[in-house]
């Protein structure tokens, strides 16, 4: 019987988009701890390089930072050229780039007759260009890197891709229709591509984080003056059976499992990492 471990990942090369963000940095640290050589991709080259340098200094595992725009295929191809030259052929890909826009967010959770005079705060006031940007960043920003960075996997006949989805993809949250719709598209694309590539040796899965405090959502969830939960934050905690937010390093285990040979017969799934949020019916 084979010993269960992540030893098969040591020495492999992983590309991580959005790698200089809060969640991306936590994932990069987890990858380094398993001996995976990681290429951190970020739009901000300085952040990518500084994050990579800090992780390499701490772990001793080769970690490099590269600038690329996940919406620009030519910049992704240039990053791939550099990665191949400096780290080698790409074995793994984590599509972590994503985000939301205030202009694609409604101010009100629900409409009523009393809101008909303030439509700008509702669905009817959404900026369609901002909506398109959010969809492009999350969906196209997963599609294009996958087209570019999985080419080496086709040649080697093996590889693993992980897309970062969200609990919004299963049950859309109020106020954020663009982000919820975009993440739902990630789940569908994950399943489609998993089937399309199944016989090539490339597996495609997703991880759906629940509620983690990041720079993007911190002050939506935590009152800046009191450090206590905002009304929206309290709703989240009330509907998370574990009664707390996730710690970003708690995503590392699910990601490691899906990257490794321990999940070699798993493709096309989306694993929630959510403290029970998806299992709770509210009563």
Secondary structure, DSSP 8 states (H G I E B T S, - for coil): -----SGGGTT-EEEEETTTSHHHHHHHHHHHHTT-EEEEEESSHHHHHHHHHHHHHHH-S-EEEEE--TT-HHHHHHHHHHHHHHT-S--EEEE------GGGS-S-SS--GGGTT-GGGSGGG--HHHHHHHHIIIIIHHHHHHHHHTHHHHHHT-EEEEEE--GGGTS--TT-HHHHHHHHHHHHHHHHHHHHHGGGTEEEEEEEE--B--TTTHHHHB-TTT-SB-HHHHHHHHTSTT-S-B-GGGGHHHHHHHHSGGGTT--S-EEEESTTGGG----
